[in-house]
Amino acid sequence: MALLHYLTDPFQYAFIQRAVIAAVIIGLLCAALGTFVVLRRMAVVGHALTHSALPGLVIAYLLGGSLFAGALIATVLTALGIGFLARDESVYEDTLVGMIPNIMFAFGILLISTTRSFRDLFSMLFGNILGVTQGDLHLIMLIAAVSLIVLFLFYKELKLFTVDPDYAQTIGMPVKALHYGILLFLSFTVVVGIQAVGTVLTNALLVIPVAAARLLTDRLGRMIALSCFFAVLSAIGGIYLSYYFGSASGASIVIFCSLIFAVVWLYKFIQKSMW
Amino acid sequence: MRFPYCQHRHSSPDPKAPALEIQGLGVSYPSEEKFVLRDIDISVSAGSAMALVGPNGAGKSTLFKAICGLLPVRTGNIRVFGHPLGACHHRVVYLPQRSEIDWHFPISVLDLVVMGRYVYLGWFNRPQKKDIEIASHSLKEMNVLDLADRQISKLSGGQQQRVLIARALAQNADLLLLDEPLNAVDESTRQTVSEVLHKIKAQGKTVIVATHYYDQEESRYDKAIYLKDGKKIGG
């Protein structure tokens, strides 16, 4: 029964119970939205938004305001800013996406370096899922519930808009609104993800489970289900890793997720070479 | 309950009006000064088949995109079945060149063809049995019903074209705008497409086809319009 002890031991602590619940919900949200982010070739935009949250977090921290709100404002402004600046094509969109997050990131570090409180910077950069409070958990649940319901309601439209945007427009779908809607929900998701794995690693949760799922199926519904499964597995597995090896929780989740990807990739590789 | 994507897009066609009437049309791409199309006048009567002929870059695709509302009209106007642009868009279907679709998207052929029914479903409603039957029937008409469960990335060029036409048929539109449907497809696809175009016309629908092969197909069309450098040439 020693093995069972290994599995149940961490759960005697309330903060670990909360961390697991939060990580599972965040994983589900990232995987579900991440599917559309990856299929719409927006993975780099996710990367840009996660890094851009930092100055928002720092300013909120310095002013003693809500970190959620700070991060959300910074990511939404970045998303809209990239969309706006890319309009006249005088600077390519991928150039902007390469530039803006670094500028925002540098700005965030500049601000926090004036306070010398690098301990808090660490949890902003790399997440602090073990420090999730009951209040944080409620907010995470609320954002995840709203986002998942919206995804479910507009599933059909998101599907068509992704595979054939021109056709979506000709039948009267408001394609611009759909595009900005995805960016908005991506911002929400990123801000929630930062809680778990920090600004540097959130994009990994959006992309890696989806990439693994894509290797295994070519049906959208199954792909979303598999991504969610991998994300939940990573969330739980990562926290166990962190508990038994004393490793950083956010990094452990991402590494666990990458291991799943590696196993799936190997499986596909071997399967292909056998045939 | 139905929640159409666009409230005012479901007017009934005016039976006496031409399928398509274009006057003094000028089109440019957003944020560009230069006009891609200038002074275009076209009238296509309902139930006819028209060829749109011209070299690459003449503006054929641009004209189609303007007709179905993908590009803004800068000058002049377009009327479809007697209504201003956008008033009866479920009646118009545009078949883009195959390259404009993400063929790696993880869905089946049947799923893609069912999308031709979305304009009737609107927000929130999921495809019903009837929609799936209509989509299957369209696939059958294009002789590709056996591909219904196949992932769309595993189609040949000719099969892609057949599937896209099947989606257009599933929409049951009255004005079909086909952009190079016969470009780089195999002989049997060309046969099927020709037969289906013939059938569509026999049902009283209007077809406009942008084509490179007008010389070989002349007998199939009632009329041809020539475009060069964004202008209509000849009668």
Interface residues (C-beta under 8 A of the other chain):
Chain A: L39 R87 D88 E89 L153 F154 K156 E157 K159 L160 T162 V163 D164 D166 Y167 Q169 T170 I171 G172 M173 P174 R214 T217 D218 R219 L220 M223
Chain B: P4 Y5 C6 R9 S31 K65 C68 G69 L70 G86 H89 H90 V92 V93 Y94 P96 E100 I101 D102 F105 P106 I107 S108 D111 L112 M115 Y118 V119 L121 W123 F124 R126 P127 Q151 S153 R167 Q171
